[in-house]
Amino acid sequence: MKHLSVRIAAICLAAFTLAGCIESSAPILPTPQPEFGERVQFQLYSLRDGAVRDPQTLTLQWNGGLYVHAGGGGLRDLSALSFHPFENGDFIIQTVSVKRPQITEYALAHKLMDGVFFVVAIDEADADEATRTDYCKKASGVLCRIETRDQLLAFARATAARSHQRGAIALRVGTGRSEPDRSAPPPRRR
């Protein structure tokens, strides 16, 4: 499979280039919610050649409408992203980059267990030829440009149905700020 880009890989998700992936000229999934709270931290690893590599920590801050980079490496070109509940506990991730703010790209965060996700770019190559022919409009001759929620969901389902050897592992490790120590007993009241 094509590599994920640093934006998606570092959000849930570690260095790659988008080739054969889908994009739209505006976000397709409306009204994002802070699915992981106001501030969240992930430990990210790229997955390739059967091993995890390139560990990074990423902190995201909800700005009232989207998550934005609030710390950690790898998201210098990310403008914003959002997580949208999909099927079976998975999420569709919408990303907008600083370099291409007029373009929205998509990834699938497949839930492996609570707080652990396998993230891959939603890829047109995962769908059958009829779906690609009906739904893809080739932008700049390379990427698959989509326009509707139904098109996005068709490609997301195709990606979810495939086994992928490359992607990223994202572990939710905290809120991105220090939390009180809950291991100590509460103070006694007198």
Residue pairs with C-beta under 8 A, 6 or more apart in sequence:
1 120
1 121
1 123
1 125
1 164
1 165
1 166
1 167
2 16
2 17
2 18
2 19
2 20
2 21
2 121
2 123
2 125
3 9
3 15
3 16
3 17
3 18
3 19
3 48
3 166
4 13
4 14
4 15
4 16
4 18
4 46
4 107
4 119
4 120
4 121
4 166
4 167
4 168
5 15
5 16
5 17
5 18
5 97
5 105
5 121
6 14
6 15
6 16
6 74
6 75
6 76
6 77
7 13
7 75
7 77
7 78
7 81
7 95
7 97
7 105
8 16
8 93
8 95
8 105
8 107
8 119
8 121
8 168
9 15
9 16
9 44
9 46
9 74
9 119
9 167
9 168
10 44
10 56
10 58
10 72
10 73
10 74
10 75
10 78
11 42
11 44
11 58
11 60
11 67
11 75
11 78
11 81
11 93
11 95
11 107
11 119
11 170
12 42
12 44
12 93
12 107
12 109
12 117
12 119
12 168
12 170
13 44
13 93
13 107
13 119
13 167
13 168
13 170
14 44
14 45
14 46
14 53
14 54
14 56
14 74
14 168
15 46
15 54
15 74
16 46
16 121
16 166
18 105
18 121
18 143
19 142
20 123
20 124
20 125
20 143
20 144
21 105
21 106
21 121
21 122
21 123
21 124
21 143
21 144
22 105
22 106
22 122
22 123
22 124
22 136
22 143
22 144
22 145
22 146
22 152
22 155
23 103
23 104
23 105
23 106
23 139
23 143
23 144
23 145
23 146
24 103
24 104
24 106
24 145
24 146
24 147
24 152
25 102
25 103
25 104
25 145
25 147
26 102
26 104
27 82
27 94
27 96
27 104
28 94
28 104
28 146
28 147
28 148
28 149
28 152
29 82
29 84
29 92
29 94
29 149
29 152
32 65
32 66
32 82
32 83
32 84
32 94
34 62
34 67
35 83
35 84
35 85
35 91
36 60
36 67
36 83
36 172
37 62
37 175
38 61
38 62
38 175
39 59
39 60
39 61
39 62
39 70
39 175
39 176
39 177
40 59
40 60
40 67
40 172
40 174
40 175
40 176
41 57
41 58
41 59
41 60
41 71
41 72
41 172
41 173
41 174
41 175
41 176
42 57
42 58
42 60
42 170
42 171
42 172
42 173
43 55
43 56
43 57
43 170
43 171
43 173
44 54
44 55
44 56
44 57
44 58
44 74
44 168
44 169
44 170
44 171
45 52
45 53
45 54
45 55
45 56
45 168
45 169
46 52
46 53
46 54
46 166
46 167
46 168
47 53
47 118
47 165
47 166
47 167
47 168
47 169
48 165
48 166
50 165
52 169
56 72
56 73
56 74
57 71
57 72
57 73
57 173
58 69
58 71
58 72
58 73
58 74
58 75
59 69
59 70
59 71
59 72
59 176
60 67
60 68
60 69
60 70
60 81
60 176
61 67
61 68
61 69
61 70
61 176
63 80
66 80
66 81
66 82
67 80
67 81
67 82
67 83
68 78
68 79
68 80
69 75
69 76
69 78
70 176
71 176
76 98
77 97
77 98
77 99
78 95
78 96
78 97
78 98
79 96
79 97
79 98
79 101
80 95
80 96
81 93
81 94
81 95
81 96
82 93
82 94
83 91
83 92
83 93
83 109
84 91
84 92
84 93
84 94
85 91
86 92
86 108
86 156
86 160
87 157
87 160
88 111
88 160
89 111
90 108
90 109
90 110
90 111
90 160
91 108
91 109
91 111
91 117
92 106
92 107
92 108
92 109
92 122
92 152
92 156
93 106
93 107
93 108
93 109
93 119
94 104
94 105
94 106
95 104
95 105
95 106
95 107
96 103
96 104
96 105
97 103
97 105
105 121
106 121
106 122
106 152
106 155
106 156
107 119
107 120
107 121
107 122
108 119
108 120
108 121
108 122
108 156
108 159
108 160
109 117
109 118
109 119
109 170
110 117
110 118
110 119
110 120
110 160
111 117
112 118
115 171
115 172
115 173
116 169
116 170
116 171
116 172
117 169
117 170
117 172
118 164
118 167
118 168
118 169
118 170
119 167
119 168
119 169
119 170
120 159
120 164
120 166
120 167
120 168
121 159
121 167
122 152
122 155
122 156
122 159
123 155
123 159
124 132
124 136
124 144
124 155
126 155
126 158
126 159
126 161
126 162
127 135
127 154
127 155
127 158
128 158
131 154
131 155
131 158
132 144
135 144
135 146
135 151
135 154
135 155
136 144
136 145
136 146
137 144
137 145
137 146
137 147
138 144
138 145
139 145
144 155
146 152
146 155
